[in-house]
Amino acid sequence: MQAPQPEQPFALRTALHAAEKEKIAAAAVRIIQPGDHIVLDGSTTAYHLAQQMVQRRDLTVITNNFQVAALLAGNRELDVLLIGGLVRGDTWSTVGVLAEDMVGHLHARRGFFGAAGLSTERGLTDADVREVQIKRVLVRAVDEVNVLLDSSKFGQHALLTFAELDQLQHLFTDRGITSADAALCREHGIRVTVA
């Protein structure tokens, strides 16, 4: 098992594995239906998903990421709800007690989450305490937890867990996933889509 990975700035993370993230996002956008209320977390893969949604209609998008909100806000056919709170300048996301309180009043059909790592021992993990806390609250606010994860993240872990494997419904990943990792996810009842 790898040592915990520190968090990197949003701009740098957006460029890492960009081709894989674009394919993952293109696969994930297909399950979003008109009328859906969805959550996009502050991850860069969720930002790639938002790029796929720019021309969509009749959706409510809830996010704690300024970049996602700014990208989608120009489309008058979408309702974009930006979660308020403490702004993290390096990630463009909102966190903290105010953000968590706001999410506590919301409910969405589907949520889409990125992570620093996924492992059997730790589930989905991330590096920043504040990001993990808002992700935990967002996971509780959705009926369906969809994970957007490029294959480099398998077997990795960061400081804190925000979702256990049995909380996940659907994993979107790239062709670099090993058959063992895919089988492990399916054993936990997670649907796996390889983009």
VEXDREN-2710 file (C-alpha; in Angstrom, 1 decimal):
% VEXDREN-2710
k/r/px/py/pz
1/MET/0.0/0.0/0.0
2/GLN/1.2/3.5/-0.9
3/ALA/1.8/6.2/1.7
4/PRO/-0.9/8.8/2.0
5/GLN/-0.7/11.4/-0.8
6/PRO/-0.8/15.2/-0.1
7/GLU/-3.4/17.3/-1.8
8/GLN/-2.3/19.3/-4.9
9/PRO/-3.8/22.6/-6.2
10/PHE/-6.9/22.4/-8.4
11/ALA/-5.2/23.6/-11.6
12/LEU/-2.5/21.0/-11.4
13/ARG/-5.0/18.2/-10.6
14/THR/-7.2/19.2/-13.5
15/ALA/-4.3/18.6/-15.9
16/LEU/-3.3/15.2/-14.4
17/HIS/-4.7/12.3/-16.4
18/ALA/-6.9/14.7/-18.3
19/ALA/-7.6/12.4/-21.2
20/GLU/-8.8/9.6/-18.8
21/LYS/-11.0/12.1/-16.9
22/GLU/-12.6/13.3/-20.1
23/LYS/-13.5/9.8/-21.0
24/ILE/-14.8/9.0/-17.5
25/ALA/-16.9/12.2/-17.6
26/ALA/-18.3/11.3/-21.0
27/ALA/-19.5/7.9/-19.7
28/ALA/-20.9/9.4/-16.5
29/VAL/-22.9/12.1/-18.2
30/ARG/-25.0/9.4/-19.9
31/ILE/-26.8/8.4/-16.7
32/ILE/-28.0/12.0/-15.9
33/GLN/-31.6/12.4/-16.8
34/PRO/-33.7/15.6/-17.5
35/GLY/-35.2/16.7/-14.2
36/ASP/-32.4/15.3/-12.1
37/HIS/-31.1/17.0/-9.0
38/ILE/-27.4/16.2/-8.9
39/VAL/-24.4/16.9/-6.7
40/LEU/-20.9/17.6/-8.2
41/ASP/-18.2/17.7/-5.5
42/GLY/-15.1/19.8/-5.7
43/SER/-13.0/17.3/-7.5
44/THR/-11.3/17.9/-10.9
45/THR/-13.1/14.9/-12.4
46/ALA/-16.4/16.4/-11.4
47/TYR/-15.2/19.5/-13.2
48/HIS/-14.6/17.5/-16.3
49/LEU/-18.2/16.1/-15.9
50/ALA/-19.5/19.7/-15.7
51/GLN/-17.8/20.4/-19.0
52/GLN/-19.9/17.6/-20.5
53/MET/-23.0/19.2/-19.1
54/VAL/-22.6/22.7/-20.5
55/GLN/-25.4/22.2/-23.1
56/ARG/-27.7/20.1/-21.0
57/ARG/-31.2/21.2/-20.0
58/ASP/-33.6/20.8/-17.1
59/LEU/-31.2/19.9/-14.3
60/THR/-30.5/21.2/-10.9
61/VAL/-26.7/21.1/-10.1
62/ILE/-25.6/21.4/-6.5
63/THR/-21.9/22.0/-6.1
64/ASN/-19.3/23.4/-3.6
65/ASN/-16.9/24.3/-6.4
66/PHE/-16.7/27.8/-7.9
67/GLN/-15.1/26.5/-11.1
68/VAL/-18.0/24.1/-11.7
69/ALA/-20.6/26.8/-10.8
70/ALA/-19.0/29.4/-13.1
71/LEU/-18.8/26.9/-16.0
72/LEU/-22.5/26.0/-15.7
73/ALA/-24.1/29.2/-14.6
74/GLY/-24.1/30.7/-18.2
75/ASN/-26.7/28.0/-19.2
76/ARG/-30.1/29.4/-18.4
77/GLU/-31.6/25.9/-18.9
78/LEU/-29.8/24.7/-15.7
79/ASP/-30.3/25.7/-12.1
80/VAL/-27.0/25.9/-10.4
81/LEU/-26.9/26.0/-6.6
82/LEU/-23.5/27.0/-5.2
83/ILE/-23.0/25.8/-1.6
84/GLY/-21.7/28.7/0.6
85/GLY/-19.0/28.6/3.1
86/LEU/-15.3/29.1/3.6
87/VAL/-13.6/29.4/0.2
88/ARG/-10.4/27.4/-0.3
89/GLY/-8.4/29.4/-2.8
90/ASP/-6.2/26.5/-3.9
91/THR/-9.1/24.2/-4.7
92/TRP/-11.9/26.7/-5.5
93/SER/-14.3/24.8/-3.2
94/THR/-16.3/25.9/-0.2
95/VAL/-16.0/24.0/3.1
96/GLY/-16.7/24.4/6.8
97/VAL/-19.7/24.6/9.1
98/LEU/-21.8/26.9/7.0
99/ALA/-21.4/24.7/3.9
100/GLU/-22.2/21.6/5.9
101/ASP/-25.3/23.2/7.4
102/MET/-26.5/24.2/3.9
103/VAL/-26.0/20.7/2.5
104/GLY/-28.0/19.3/5.5
105/HIS/-31.1/21.0/4.1
106/LEU/-30.6/19.5/0.6
107/HIS/-31.3/16.2/-1.2
108/ALA/-30.3/15.0/-4.6
109/ARG/-30.9/11.9/-6.7
110/ARG/-27.3/11.4/-7.8
111/GLY/-23.9/12.6/-6.5
112/PHE/-20.6/12.5/-8.4
113/PHE/-17.5/12.3/-6.4
114/GLY/-13.7/12.2/-7.0
115/ALA/-11.1/11.1/-4.5
116/ALA/-7.4/10.9/-3.9
117/GLY/-7.6/7.2/-3.6
118/LEU/-9.7/4.0/-3.3
119/SER/-8.7/1.0/-1.3
120/THR/-10.4/-1.9/0.3
121/GLU/-9.2/-1.0/3.7
122/ARG/-10.0/2.7/3.6
123/GLY/-12.7/3.1/0.9
124/LEU/-12.7/6.6/-0.7
125/THR/-10.1/8.9/0.8
126/ASP/-9.0/12.5/0.4
127/ALA/-6.2/14.6/1.9
128/ASP/-7.8/17.7/3.4
129/VAL/-9.8/17.5/6.6
130/ARG/-12.3/20.2/5.5
131/GLU/-12.8/18.7/2.1
132/VAL/-13.4/15.2/3.6
133/GLN/-16.0/16.6/6.0
134/ILE/-18.0/18.3/3.2
135/LYS/-17.8/15.2/1.1
136/ARG/-19.2/13.1/3.9
137/VAL/-22.1/15.4/4.2
138/LEU/-22.7/15.4/0.4
139/VAL/-22.6/11.6/0.3
140/ARG/-25.4/11.6/2.9
141/ALA/-27.4/14.0/0.9
142/VAL/-27.7/11.8/-2.2
143/ASP/-29.6/8.6/-3.1
144/GLU/-26.9/7.3/-5.4
145/VAL/-23.1/7.7/-4.9
146/ASN/-21.3/7.7/-8.3
147/VAL/-17.5/7.7/-8.2
148/LEU/-15.4/9.3/-10.9
149/LEU/-11.9/7.8/-10.6
150/ASP/-9.0/7.4/-12.9
151/SER/-7.2/4.0/-12.5
152/SER/-4.1/5.6/-11.0
153/LYS/-6.1/6.1/-7.8
154/PHE/-6.7/2.4/-7.1
155/GLY/-4.8/1.1/-4.1
156/GLN/-3.9/4.7/-3.1
157/HIS/-5.1/6.3/0.1
158/ALA/-5.0/9.8/1.6
159/LEU/-5.4/11.0/5.1
160/LEU/-9.1/10.5/5.7
161/THR/-12.0/8.3/4.5
162/PHE/-15.2/10.0/3.3
163/ALA/-17.1/6.9/2.0
164/GLU/-16.8/3.2/2.6
165/LEU/-17.1/0.8/-0.3
166/ASP/-20.6/-0.3/0.7
167/GLN/-21.8/3.3/0.3
168/LEU/-20.9/3.3/-3.4
169/GLN/-23.3/2.4/-6.2
170/HIS/-21.5/3.1/-9.4
171/LEU/-17.8/3.5/-10.4
172/PHE/-16.7/5.2/-13.6
173/THR/-13.1/4.6/-14.4
174/ASP/-10.7/4.1/-17.4
175/ARG/-9.2/1.1/-19.1
176/GLY/-6.2/1.1/-16.8
177/ILE/-8.3/-0.6/-14.1
178/THR/-7.1/-4.1/-13.3
179/SER/-9.4/-7.1/-13.5
180/ALA/-8.7/-7.7/-9.8
181/ASP/-9.8/-4.1/-8.8
182/ALA/-12.9/-4.3/-11.0
183/ALA/-13.8/-7.7/-9.4
184/LEU/-13.3/-6.3/-5.9
185/CYS/-15.6/-3.4/-6.6
186/ARG/-18.3/-5.7/-8.0
187/GLU/-18.0/-8.0/-4.9
188/HIS/-19.0/-4.9/-2.9
189/GLY/-22.1/-4.4/-5.1
190/ILE/-20.6/-1.5/-7.1
191/ARG/-21.5/-1.3/-10.7
192/VAL/-18.3/-0.6/-12.8
193/THR/-18.3/1.3/-16.1
194/VAL/-15.0/1.4/-17.9
195/ALA/-14.7/4.4/-20.3
END
